[in-house]
Amino acid sequence: MTTKTTGLTHLIRSTQYSLKGLKAAIRYETAFRHELSLSAVLIPIAIWLAPNIWQFLALVAPLFLLLIVELLNSAVEAVVDRIGLERHELSGRAKDLGSAAVFVTLCLLVLIWGVVAWQRFM
């Protein structure tokens, strides 16, 4: 039986697990790499595009949300694949729902960026 860690030890180990997860996402998840690259391109554009800190945050927040949702989607897919590779209606539904969550987040991102760009240029 393992003992639970507390305090600083818990924080350090939790951070190590989180970084391990990010490294795994970068290494194994193509969609996460694409979205990370998109964020790397769009964040400097957000600095230029946003006239104030609030619009900058409005532009950057959905980028981080997209990365979070993609990480969760990848986790769902990994668990479903771990359970078994044979086709099952519920496994397919779980993967489709995760994909739909990423799609909705992308739609939100496009909507927010469109509104801010419209205000800036029109």
Secondary structure in CASP SS format (residue, H / E / C, confidence):
PFRMAT SS
TARGET T0000
AUTHOR 0000-0000-0000
METHOD secondary structure of the structure
MODEL  1
M C 1.00
T C 1.00
T C 1.00
K C 1.00
T C 1.00
T C 1.00
G H 1.00
L H 1.00
T H 1.00
H H 1.00
L H 1.00
I H 1.00
R H 1.00
S H 1.00
T H 1.00
Q H 1.00
Y H 1.00
S H 1.00
L H 1.00
K H 1.00
G H 1.00
L H 1.00
K H 1.00
A H 1.00
A H 1.00
I H 1.00
R H 1.00
Y H 1.00
E C 1.00
T H 1.00
A H 1.00
F H 1.00
R H 1.00
H H 1.00
E H 1.00
L H 1.00
S H 1.00
L H 1.00
S H 1.00
A H 1.00
V H 1.00
L H 1.00
I H 1.00
P H 1.00
I H 1.00
A H 1.00
I H 1.00
W H 1.00
L H 1.00
A C 1.00
P C 1.00
N C 1.00
I H 1.00
W H 1.00
Q H 1.00
F H 1.00
L H 1.00
A H 1.00
L H 1.00
V H 1.00
A H 1.00
P H 1.00
L H 1.00
F H 1.00
L H 1.00
L H 1.00
L H 1.00
I H 1.00
V H 1.00
E H 1.00
L H 1.00
L H 1.00
N H 1.00
S H 1.00
A H 1.00
V H 1.00
E H 1.00
A H 1.00
V H 1.00
V H 1.00
D H 1.00
R H 1.00
I H 1.00
G C 1.00
L C 1.00
E C 1.00
R C 1.00
H C 1.00
E H 1.00
L H 1.00
S H 1.00
G H 1.00
R H 1.00
A H 1.00
K H 1.00
D H 1.00
L H 1.00
G H 1.00
S H 1.00
A H 1.00
A H 1.00
V H 1.00
F H 1.00
V H 1.00
T H 1.00
L H 1.00
C H 1.00
L H 1.00
L H 1.00
V H 1.00
L H 1.00
I H 1.00
W H 1.00
G H 1.00
V H 1.00
V H 1.00
A H 1.00
W H 1.00
Q H 1.00
R H 1.00
F H 1.00
M C 1.00
END
